Structures are given as C-alpha cells and as structure tokens.
C-alpha cells in the first residue's frame, strides 16, 4: 500500500503587535497588590511519596502567579512556576513560604506550609525505569530548555532560551538513550555535532568568538544516580557527550542535579558553584523533521547526475507564453526566479535530466524521498514528479503547499516502477505569486529498507471531554468514604486458567494490586471490594460524579472501573475502561453525570469491580483518591 505523508515547516513571518493604550492599561498600583490570604485555599502541595517528588500548585485562579520559597535546612530555593516539581531525597519535614504576584508586584504577606517526605532515597529503581523507556531530546518547544543563572538556583535568571532559540546549532537533533542496565548512548543525529559554549577551552581547533559546534560520532557510555544531601544527581564519566557543553566542568565532571523527572520530562541543573546551567529534556520530541540523510551512502540522488533539462513558463487561461525565467544549478541546489505570477498547474515547469533507471532504482523495492524548498513566497500546490521520459510511469507524482521560508516535503514507501529508460525530475510552481524565488536543496531518494531515519509521527491523543466539577475528596459529599472497604474477592486467570489471587495492599482510600503474571482479555484480572453504599446513597434517577487516580509501574491498556449493584452486574453507574500511558505518574480519571443503568434502586448495596486485564507481568497498580458524589446539577 502506498503511504504518502508530508510534513511542512514554514518560516514564521512577522506577527502584528498591539501596543497598550491608556484605555487598556492603567499602570501598576501598590493598592493593587494581591492579598495572599485570599488564595490560601488554592495552594496545593502534592507529595508523591513513591519518588519523593513534590508538585507545587496554585489551583483555579488566573491573573496571578505563585512565588515559592522552600527551605530544606541546608539551602533555600525560590521559584515561580505554577505546577513546578521538585525531588527531595531526605526524609523529614520541609517548609515552603508562598507569596502571590500579579502585574502590580508581589504580596507583602506570606503563607507558610509544610510537607513531609516519608523515606530517604536509597533505591533508584523507579528513576531508572522512568529514564530508560524512550530516547530523550532537548525540549526545543519549551521556554528555558537551555539557560543559565546564579549558583544554587535552577539556572534561568541570567539567560533563558526561547522556543527554538538554537535551531541552527544542531542541538535539537541530539538524542540521549538510557538503558535499565545503566548504559548511555549519545547520538548526534542528522547534524552530527555537539554544541559548545564559547567559554570552554575544549576543542580549540573549532573555537570561535561565539558558541560553536564540534563534529562527533555516536558515543557509548554509562550513567548513574547519586544522592548528595537533599539532592538527587544524574552523573556520567568524564568526557561524556551531552547536547550542550556549557563549561569545562560539565565535560570533566558531568553531574546534573535532578529537579524533575517523569517518563516525558526531565529538568536538570549543572552547577559548579560559579554558574548554574539549566536543561529541559523531553521524550515527546517535536522538532520539525528536516528530511532524510543527504549524506547517507545509500542516497541515490547523489549519483543521479541531475542536470537542467528544460523549462516551460506561461500564464492565464489562454496559457500565454512568458519569457524564460532565470535558473541556476550548483552543488546540489536548484534555483529559479519567477518574476510573473501563474494561475494553474504546469504553467511554471522546471525539469532535470537524471541517470536514474531500473538499474539503480529497481522495481522490486520501495523508496523514500525528501527535499527542502526555500522560498520567499507561499506557493500552493507545487508539483514534484519523478517520471519516465514520456510522463507515463511515475515513481513520484504529488503536490505540496510551499510556505515562505523553509518547507520540508517527504514521501515514504513509494512502490518501485518497471521503467524502460531513465527518470526525469519535474518541479512545477504553477500558481506562484509575482517575484517568487525558490531554491530546492537536500534532495534524498533512498531504498526504504536502507533508510535509517524515520519521520516523526505525532501521536494524536483523543480529545477528553471537559469536566467542570468541584470535587470533595475528604468531606461529607464523598459517598465513597461511607463505611469500610475491605471485603475482597478475585478472579485472576491468565489465558482463562485461574491462578493464585494477587496480593493487595489497602491504605485508607488507596488500593494497590500486585499482578505477577500478564493477562490478555478483559475480565482475566478481576478485583472486587465491598462498600457500605446503599439505595439511600445512590438513588435511581439521580446523577453522580466519579473521580479516581491511577498509578502504576507499567503502561496499562485498559483498566475497568465498575461501580455496580452487588449481585446485579447490569445495574451500574460506570463500567468504562481507561488506558494508562504514563508509568510512575498519577493519572486522574473524571466521570461526570452518570446514573444507574437500569434505573432501579437496589436493596443489595454496591461493590467496586476493577479489572486489569491486558496487564504486563510484574504490574503494580494503585487506584486511589476515589470520589463518588451526587452531581451538583
């Protein structure tokens, strides 16, 4: 099956800026400083005791921001990010003072809160599991993905990189791969370099009066985690490559303080006591695809012998001929200057002869193609056609919209064609505006089986319905808290052959199920618990809201959460399955406005049935913070 995909990257053109006016901005006012006590109920410190990570949140308010100051007893750190995460390695109580800021300044008042860390870190297994799942990249899309600042800070108060700030230095191509057995691979990627600060004494042969790039090969090394005082560190041997070598110390003693680590985000600081360097990394890499590898020894275009063949230039419905336009060919780049606008496809043709034929592009293979257009104008529907001399047989015959700036166009898994003779390459810019100048460069044609570069596929997450509910976890509105939840029953049957019941740990409103064996089909890993909910709590015809949190050491394809009448599995509030995709992270599930499916009151009470079927072997799954409450509506 032919699979054609295109990825377009357009230069960002000028964006209009609207100036403030006296009607829209009245200036700052000391009287307008926020009163911190107003926001005390919005301050939330969420401690994940599994990984000693604290999330600092100011919930449900806009137009203001938090100022957090955490005192560990050994040092003080101040930061302003809402939702910031920090890891604390030593058990004990910690103090945080909170101020509130707005456009007028920061509140004079403060609120002091404490949080507790249960255990000091001695086992790095969960951190290794998080870091070793997917390759890591500098998070080019985030502000502050690189930065520097005062020592003992998070390293952003002197300089903080804007999104895509360093796109011309190859730093976003670098990939970092960690394995569970503590091995580390640095791959420089397509650009083939590491990025180095001009202040380094390293690599003097490449040294400039500004930051510079150094060509490197793939490097194999190791990594480790260490605890020093209250801090967790990621360490490497001397001379280990990293996307940005900011000073000699980072090369000689690679040691990065871990501020935050999830399966998708890692925040690091390298601090030598004189300057702190900040790094944000991600496993959800969104760097625009730059085309396939032009330097690959399997790039057929390098030996295509492409040369100018002919052009055709016309416009209007009568196809009135225009004078030939200027063009040039040099060093694998092909440029055209189109002074007059055209209207239709095939009115601005540019053709190249090649020696490509079935001798070097055999019909029994499939092929990948990419090229880059550099244009001063948007040109809709540019045609790319790699075709036989008589135009009857084509390996490529596609159209793509070209944007001002650089546009990458690529096609994958193009089926080979039986051809008598050579291919010619045709580009057509019909529909171009006046004064269009285009250069085509970095052409790649490669056997798909020999291509080592895969275009990024951006996963489309299903859109979740918005749930606008005020939740009551510990109050009287939470019906789930009524009575005890400790009468258990199980059905654990991988392959529909029942085995020993899974181990269960109950801690208040938190239930952990340990599943040593994998299962496949729904209902092969059932877990049931009794409740004291009755027909006076859950009434037929009324609507209810449900919320709970999932936490696991593994991805789970579908966890069934069924709150049902005991003895009547057809009368339930919810029986949905919920995929869990973020190991070692809380995932909140919210279900609003559900009613009993049978519309009948029960005399038997209710039970909660969970099913984890599809679980990987060795899964430990926690369902916690369950809320069942009557809908406010």
N, C-alpha and C positions, 0 to 999 in steps of 0.2 A: 504494500500500500504506500502510495506517495504521501510523504509527510512534509508539508511546506510550512515553515514558520518564519516570521520576520520579527526583528527587534529593532526599533528605531530609537536613536538617541539624537535629539535636536539640541543645538546650542540655545542657551537661554537668552532670549532677546530682551531688550530693555523693558523694565516694568515701571508703570507710572507710579509716582509717589504723590500723595496728597498731603499738603502742608497743614499743620494745625492752624486754627484761626481763633480769635477771641471768642467766637460763638461756641467752639467745640472744646476749648481748653482754657481753664481759668487760672492755671498756675497751681503751685504747691501751697499747702496751708498747714501750719503747725496744728491748727484746730482739727484738721482732717486726719491726724494720726490715728491708726486703729487702736481700739481698746482690747488688749489681749484677752481679758476675761470673757469677752463676747464669744470667743472662739474655743473656749476650753473644752466644750463637748465635741468639737470637731477634730481634736488632736488624738491620734491613734498610734500607738506603738505596738506593732505586731511582731512577736518573737517566734521564730521558727527554731525550736529547741533541737530539732534533728540536725541542723547545720550551723547553729549558733548565729543565725542571721536575723537582724532586726530591720523592719521596714518602718520608716518614719513618714507618717501621712497626715495631711490636713485635709479632711474629707468634706465634700459637699459645699464648698464655698469658692467664689471667684473674686477677681479684682484684688486679692491679697495673696501673700506668699509667706511661708514659714521661715524662720531663722533658727536652726537647731544648733545647740552647743552641748556637746557630750563630754563629760569629764570622766575619764577612766581611773583617775587616781594617779596616773603617771603622765598623762598628757591631756590636752584639751583640743577638740576639733570643732570647727564651726562650718556649717554648710547650709545651703538654701534650697536644695532640690526637694520638691514635694514628691514623695514616694521613694526617697533615697534609701538604699540598702547598705548596711554595714555588717561585717562579720567581727565578732568578739570572741577571742579564743579562751579566755579565762573565766571560770565560773564565778558568780557573785552578782552584787547589785551595782547598777550603773545609774548615774544621774544625768538627765538632759534638761536644759532650760530652753524654753520656747518663747520667741518673740514673733510678732506679726508685722509684716511690712506691706505698704501699699505705695502709690505714687508720691505720697507726701513724706514718706520716711518709715522708720521702724518704731514700733511701740516702745514707750518708756518702761511699761510694765513687763513682767516676765511671769511665766508659769513654769514651775519645776515639777517634773515627773521622774519616776524611776522605772527601770525594767530589770529583770533578773535573768541571768544565764545559768542554766542548771548545771552544765558539765563543762569542764575544760576539754579542749580538743586533744585527743590522743590518737584517734583513728581517722585517717584521711580518706577512707574508702569512698564516702559519698562525694567528696570533691573530685576524686579520680574518676568516678563514674560520670560525673557531670562533664568534666573537661574532655573526656575521651570518646564522646559519642559522635561528633561531627567536626569537620575542619573549621578553623577559626580564621577570621579576616578582620582587619581594621574596619570599624563601623563607619564608613565614609559618609553615611547619610545622617549621622548624629553630630550635633554641635559638641565640641570638646572631645572629639575622638582622638585628637592629639592636643597636648597643651603643656604649659609649664607654670610653676608658681613657687611661692616661698616654701622652704623646707618645713616638714611636719604639717603640710596641708595636702589637699587632694590634687594639687598641681595644675590649677587652671586660672589663678588670679593674675598672672602676668601675661599669659597669652593662651587663647583657646581657639582651636581651628574651627572654622565654619564648615558646614557640609561641603564635601568635595574640594576642600581647600587645596589639597595636594594631589589632584588628579593627574598632574603632568609628571609626577615623580615615580610612578610605578608602585607606590607603597600599597595601593589597594589591590594589586594583583597577588601579593604575598599570601600564602596560606600556611597555617600552623596546625599540625596534626599531632595529637597526643594519644597514646595508647594506654590500655589498662595495665600493661606491664612496664610503665614508666619510660617508654621511649618517645622521642620527639622528632618530627620531621619538619624542616623548613623548606618550602618550595617557593622560589622567587616568582613563579608564574610567567606569564607571557612577556612581561617587561624584562625579566631576567636580572633584576638588581635588588639591592637593599638601599635604603635611603639613610643618609648620614648627615649629621649636624656639622656645619662649618667649624664649630668649636672643637671638634675632635682632632687629635693628632694622628689618627689612623689613616691608612691608605693615602699617603701623601702624593702618590702619582696621580690620583684623581682629584686632589684637593683644589677647591676653588675659594673665592672670597664669599661664597654663599653655600647653602646646603647643596649636596651633590649626591650622585648615585654611583654605586660600585657594582660592576657585573659579578654575579656569584652563581654557583651551581646549587642543586639540591643538597641539603646537609642533613645528616642523621646525627642525633644527639640523644640526651636523656633529660629528664626533668624531675623535680621533687617538690614536696610541700614541707614547710618548716613553720614552727611557732616560735615567735620571739616576743616575750611579754604578752601584751593583749592582741598582738597582730599575727595574721596568717600571711605567709610569704610563698610565692612561686619562684623556684630557683632553677638555674641551669649551670652547666660547667662553663668555665672561661672560654670565650671565643664562640659562643653560640649565637647564631644569627637570629635577629628579631626585626620586625618591619622598619623600625626607626632606631638607629643607634645614636642617641642624643648626646652622649659624652663617653669618655674613655672608661669610666667606672661601669657603665652598662655593659661594655664589652668585656672588661676584666673580671667583674663580679656581678653577673646577671642575677638580680634579686629584685622581685617585684612584690610590693605589698598588695594583697588582695582586698579590695574594698567590697566587691560584689561578685558573686559567681552563681549563675544559673546555667541551664543547658543551652541558653540562647544568648546570654550576655555575660561579659567578663570586664570588670573595671580594675585596672592596675595602676600602681604608682611606683616609680623608681626614684628613690630619694637618697642622695649621697651626703646630705647634711648642708649642702650649699644651694641646691635647687631640686625641686620635685617635678618629675616628668609624668604626665598623665596619658593613659592609653585606654581607649574603649574598643573592645573586640566583640564580634558577633558571629554566630553560626548561620544567621539568615542574611547572607551576603546579597546586597542589591546593587553592586557595581554594574554599570551598563556593560553588556557584552561587547567586546572590542573586535570581534571577528576571530576566525581560526588562525592558526600559527603560520604567518607568512614565511617563517624561516624553516619550517618543517622540511626534512629531506624528501617527504612524500608529497609536497605541494607541486602538483602537475603544472601549474601556471608558470612556475619558474623556468620550465623548459619549453614553454608553449611557443616561443619565438614570435610573440604578438607584434604586429606592425600595422600602421594605418592602411586601411583598405579603400574606404570611400565615405562620402557624406551625402546627405540629402536635406535640404532646408527649404521649407515652404510655409505659407500661412493662408488662413481664410478658407471659406467653404469652397472656393474655386481652386485651392491648392496653388496659389500664385507663387512661382519660384522666387527665392530670395538669393542674394549673392552669397557665395560660400563663406562660412564663418571661420574664424581663426581657430586653430587647434595645434597641440604640441604633444609629443611623446618623449619621455626621458625617464630613466631609472625606475621603470615600472609604474610610472604615473602618467595618466592620460587626461589632458585638459582641453576644454572647449570654452569659447566665448560666444554667446548667443545674443547679439545686440537687439534683435527684434522678437517680440512675443509670437508664439504659435498657439494654435487653437486645439489641435487634435493629435491623437496618437499617430506616430510615424511621420510627423512633419519636421522633426529635428533629429535625424538619424546620424549616428556615428558608428562606423564599422571597423573592426580589426580582423585581419587575417591571422590564423594560427596554424601550427602543425599538429594540433590535437586531432587524433583519429582513434579508431578501434585498436590501433597498435599500442597506444599508451592510455586510452580510456576505454577498456574493453566493456562489452555489453553485459557481461555476466556479473558485474559489480554494481554497487550503488555509491553515490557521491554526495559530498558536502561542498557548498560554495559560500564564500563571503567576500564582500568588498566594502570599502568605505567611500562615500561621496562627501566631498567638501564643497559646499555651495554658498553663494551669497544671497540666495533667494529660496523660498519654498517652491518646490516643483512637484505638483501632484502627478501620480501615475507614471513615473519613469519606468520604461521597459528595459528588462535585462533578458537577453535572448542568446543562448549558445546553441547554434543551429547549423544544419548542413548547408552546403553551398546553395542548394535550391530552396532553402527555407522550409522543407517538408518534414524534416526529422529534427526534433529539438531535445537537448538534454535539459535546458532551462528555457522557460518562456513564461516569465512572471512580471508583474508590475508592482512598484513600491512607491509610496509617498516619500519624497525627499524634503527635509527641512533645512532651513538656513543653519549654517554651521556644519557639524559632522553628523552623518547618518550612517549607521551600520546596517547593512542588509545581508541576510543569510538565508540559505535554503538547505534542508537536511534530507538525507536518504533519497536522493534523486535517482530513479532507476536508470541504469545504463541503456543505451540505444544501439542497435545494429546500424552501422553507418558505412556508406560507400564514399570514401573521400575524407576531407578534413572538416572540422568545425570552424565556423566564423563566429566572432562575438559581436553582437549588435546592442548598442545602447541607444534608446530613443527618449528625447526630452520633450516630446510634443506636449504643449500646454504650458511651456515655460513663460515667465514674465519677461518684459524688456530688460536688457542688460544683465542677463544671467551668466555667471561664470562658475563652471563646475570642474572639479578635479576628481578623477577616480583613482584610488590607490589601494594598496594592500590586498590585491586580488588573491584568493586562495581557491583552488579546486583540488580536492583530495578524496581518495578512496575512503568511504565511510568506515570501513573496518580498520583502517590505519590512522584514523583521526584520534588524537589523544585529548582533544578539547571538546567538552560538551557544553552547549549553550545553557545558561541558567534557566531553569524552569521555575517560575514564581508560583508557589502553591497558593491556590485560591481557597481561603477559609470560608466556610458557609457563613452567611450573614446571620448573626444572632438577634432575635427579637429583643427590643429594649424592655427591661423590666423596671418599672418605676414604683418600687415598693419600699416602705420603711420597715426594716427588719428588727425584731426584738429577740436577741439571742438568749438572754438570761432572765427576761421578765415574765410576767404572768401571761402575756399574749402567746408565748411559745407553748403550744399544747404538747409538744413532744416531751417537755420536761415533766409532764404529769406521771407520777409513779415510777416504777422500776423497769429497767430493760436488761434482763439477764437470763431469761429462759430461752435457750438456744436449740436449734436443730439444723441439720446439714444434709446436703446431698452432693458429694464430691466424687465425680465419675468421669475421669478422662477416658475418651473412647467409649463412653456409656458403661464402663466397668467400675463399680463403686469401690473406692479405696478408703483409707482411714480419714476421719474428719480433720479438717485443717485446724491449726492452732489459732485461737482467738484471744486478743487482749482487749479488755474493756477498761476505759479510764474516763468515768463520767460520760459526757456526750461525745465520746470518741471511741471508735471500734476499729481495731486492726486485725486483719485476716491474713494469715501466712499460708501461701499456696505453693508447696514444693514442686508439684507436678503441673505441666502445661495441660490446658484443655482446648477444645476446638469449637464445639457447638454450644449455642445458648442453652442455659439451664444445666450445664455439666458442673458448675461450681456454685451451688446454691448455699445461702446462709440466711437463716431466719431468726428473728428475735421478737419476743412478745412485747406488748405495750399495755398500758392501762387506759388507752383511748377507748371511748365507748360512743354510743349513738348520741349522747349528750354533748360530746366534744366535736364529733364530725357528723354533721346533720345532712341528710339527703336534701338536695336543692340549694344548699349554700355553697359558696365558692371559697377555696382555700389557696394560700400561697405556701410554697415549699422551697427551702434552700438548704444546701449542704455543701461540704467541701471534700474534694478527693485529693489524696496524697499517696504517691506510690513510688517505688524504686524502679518501675518499668512502665513503658507505654502500655495502655490497655485499650484494645479495640472497641470494647463496649461493656460498660457496667450497667446492669439493670437495677433500677431503684423502683421498687413496687411497694407502695403503702396500700394494703388491701384488707378486706374483711377476713378475719381468721376463719378458715373453713369454706370460704366462697371466693375463689380466685377471680371471679368475673365481676366483682363489685369492688372497685379500687379508685383511688384518687389519681394515681400516676403509675405507669409501668414502662416508662421510656428507658432506652439505652443511651448511655453517654460515653463518648470516646474520651480518653485521657491521653494527651500527647506531650506532656511536659514533666518527665520524671524529676522527682525531688523538688517539685514546686506545687503549691496549693492551686487547685482549680475549683472555682466556685460555680456551682450549678444553681440556677434560679428557675422556678416554675411558678407561673402566676395564674390565678383564676381557674383552678380545676375543681370539678365536682365529682361526686360518686357516680361511677359509670352506669350503674343500674338504677340510680335514683331511688334507692330503697335504704331505709335505716337498718342498722344491724343490731342484733342482740348478742352477738358473739364477740364483739370487740375487734381490734385491729392488730395486725402484725406488720413488720417490715421484712420484706424479702429482698435480699441482694443477690445478684448473680454476676460472677466474674468470668464467665466462660469466654475462652479466647485468650486467657492469661498466659504469659510466658512462664516457664518454670522458674521457681525462686521468687515469685512475686510477693511483695508485702504491700498490702493496700489498706489505707486508712480512710474511713468515712467518718467525718467529724462535723461539729458545729451544726447539727441538724436543727432546722426550724420548721415547724408546722403551725401556721396561724391563719385565722379567719381573714379573708380578704377585706380590706378597708371599704371597698365599694359595696 
